[in-house]
């Protein structure tokens, strides 16, 4: 998961289900675009305040334009300056906003992230394969899911067997 939020919110995200969520943080919109291009990213948590200054929707709009299938979750402060930006993002199809200090209790924030992750391409592939995967041994199924989320150098039978702790 990618965190394109100010530094004070990164800690909050990283403390949520450390075994389930692996976060990469960025400090600018160009860095966010480059990270998405070179790493597997299932979802981006964004804030129009990234980079400091006045809130602007441009970075988030750019992410939506470049990566239309990538789920975005807005995690920001509720301020008068932010209100217009949030309305503009709503017109672009952003479905969920988590308000810092109001809606970001650990359970609420975790649930918002999980809800958005259900829309990720990798999750949709897993859901479509679920009837087939359900018949596999648990270790193999979990290893296949892990490889889909973090393919590494390239999926091979040996890598899959190692992850599943099975013989080839």
PELINDA-V66056 format. One record per backbone hydrogen bond with DSSP energy under -0.5 kcal/mol. NH is the residue of the N-H (numbers start at 1). CO is the residue of the C=O. E is the energy in kcal/mol with one decimal. If there is no record, write none. Layout:
# PELINDA-V66056
nh:NH co:CO e:E
nh:NH co:CO e:E
This chain:
# PELINDA-V66056
nh:2 co:43 e:-2.4
nh:3 co:24 e:-3.1
nh:4 co:2 e:-0.7
nh:4 co:45 e:-3.4
nh:5 co:3 e:-0.6
nh:9 co:6 e:-2.0
nh:10 co:6 e:-0.8
nh:10 co:7 e:-0.6
nh:11 co:7 e:-0.9
nh:13 co:9 e:-1.9
nh:14 co:10 e:-2.7
nh:15 co:11 e:-1.3
nh:16 co:13 e:-1.4
nh:17 co:15 e:-0.6
nh:20 co:17 e:-1.0
nh:21 co:17 e:-2.9
nh:23 co:21 e:-0.5
nh:24 co:1 e:-2.2
nh:26 co:3 e:-2.1
nh:32 co:28 e:-1.7
nh:33 co:29 e:-2.4
nh:34 co:30 e:-2.3
nh:35 co:31 e:-2.4
nh:36 co:32 e:-2.2
nh:37 co:33 e:-1.8
nh:38 co:34 e:-1.5
nh:39 co:35 e:-2.1
nh:41 co:39 e:-0.6
nh:44 co:71 e:-2.3
nh:45 co:2 e:-3.0
nh:46 co:44 e:-0.6
nh:46 co:73 e:-2.7
nh:47 co:4 e:-1.5
nh:50 co:47 e:-2.2
nh:52 co:49 e:-2.2
nh:56 co:48 e:-1.7
nh:61 co:57 e:-3.0
nh:62 co:58 e:-2.4
nh:63 co:59 e:-2.0
nh:64 co:60 e:-2.4
nh:65 co:61 e:-2.4
nh:66 co:62 e:-2.9
nh:67 co:63 e:-2.7
nh:70 co:67 e:-1.6
nh:71 co:42 e:-0.7
nh:71 co:69 e:-0.5
nh:73 co:44 e:-2.4
nh:74 co:96 e:-1.8
nh:75 co:46 e:-3.2
nh:76 co:98 e:-1.8
nh:79 co:77 e:-0.9
nh:83 co:79 e:-1.4
nh:84 co:80 e:-0.7
nh:85 co:81 e:-0.6
nh:86 co:82 e:-2.6
nh:87 co:83 e:-2.0
nh:88 co:84 e:-2.1
nh:89 co:85 e:-2.4
nh:90 co:86 e:-2.0
nh:91 co:87 e:-1.6
nh:92 co:88 e:-0.8
nh:93 co:90 e:-1.2
nh:94 co:89 e:-2.0
nh:98 co:74 e:-3.3
nh:99 co:97 e:-0.5
nh:100 co:76 e:-3.1
nh:100 co:98 e:-0.6
nh:102 co:99 e:-1.8
nh:103 co:99 e:-3.0
nh:109 co:105 e:-2.9
nh:110 co:106 e:-2.6
nh:111 co:107 e:-2.3
nh:112 co:108 e:-2.2
nh:113 co:109 e:-2.2
nh:114 co:110 e:-2.6
nh:115 co:111 e:-2.4
nh:116 co:112 e:-2.0
nh:117 co:113 e:-2.5
nh:118 co:114 e:-1.2
nh:119 co:116 e:-1.7
nh:120 co:117 e:-1.9
nh:124 co:120 e:-2.1
nh:125 co:121 e:-2.2
nh:126 co:122 e:-2.3
nh:127 co:123 e:-2.5
nh:128 co:124 e:-2.0
nh:129 co:125 e:-1.8
nh:130 co:126 e:-0.7
nh:130 co:127 e:-0.6
nh:132 co:129 e:-0.8
nh:133 co:129 e:-2.9
nh:134 co:130 e:-2.5
nh:135 co:132 e:-1.0
nh:136 co:133 e:-1.6
nh:141 co:137 e:-2.5
nh:142 co:138 e:-2.6
nh:143 co:139 e:-1.9
nh:144 co:140 e:-2.4
nh:145 co:141 e:-2.3
nh:146 co:142 e:-2.3
nh:147 co:143 e:-2.2
nh:148 co:144 e:-1.8
nh:149 co:145 e:-1.8
nh:150 co:146 e:-2.5
nh:154 co:151 e:-1.2
nh:160 co:156 e:-2.5
nh:161 co:157 e:-2.7
nh:162 co:158 e:-2.5
nh:163 co:159 e:-2.5
nh:164 co:160 e:-2.3
nh:165 co:161 e:-0.8
nh:165 co:162 e:-0.6
nh:166 co:161 e:-2.6
